[in-house]
Amino acid sequence: DAKTTQPPSMDCAEGRAANLPCNHSTISGNEYVYWYRQIHSQGPQYIIHGLKNNETNEMASLIITEDRKSSTLILPHATLRDTAVYYCIVRGRNKLVFGAGTILRVKS
Amino acid sequence: SAVISQKPSRDICQRGTSLTIQCQVDSQVTMMFWYRQQPGQSLTLIATANQGSEATYESGFVIDKFPISRPNLTFSTLTVSNMSPEDSSIYLCSVGGLGANYGYTFGSGTRLTVV
């Protein structure tokens, strides 16, 4: 599975969009990009995933560059409850391998 | 998505003893996994629990220390054997389907403290 690189931490003002970047320059053609988040003391929560097209659901949007070497998770209107560790994972085989993730702090 | 019940939610154990953690899913699932999350760290995959056969362990994890059972498509157990304080972690069960286009669901975890 391809390795991902994320900034260790980010801050975002409440009500603003949070844009979390992820670099996955070694991704191969059949590998999906997954995003999970983990709020303190809870199990990871699935957010969204995609292969090459941009994806949107009720939680977030996922923007994948045309060369698929990077992606951005967008939380359109961040709230204090979105404070969590966000993990970007490239999955090719049938398992998820977690990196260090990005600590997102949403501040009022 | 599947609903996972993981038991116990937390425990405090004496060193040298063993603890068995249960993962029960409300529907049949193809893939089941066990993770460890040490304090302040990310999740590390321990093994894939295979139904009807031996689990597949990741590098650094061995069956003698972390025996895993998976008797059917809805249930698995992880045992942490001969515990030491270094085993103090959150242990999480995860389930999902085959293929890279399926998301995985995680249980709420078992918080283990070894004293």
Interface residues (C-beta under 8 A of the other chain):
Chain A: N30 E31 Y32 Y34 S41 Q42 G43 P44 Q45 Y46 H49 L51 V85 Y87 R91 G92 R93 N94 K95 L96 V97 F98 G99 A100 G101
Chain B: S1 M31 F33 Y35 S42 L43 T44 L45 T48 L92 S94 G96 L98 G99 A100 N101 G103 Y104 T105 F106 G107 S108 G109 R111
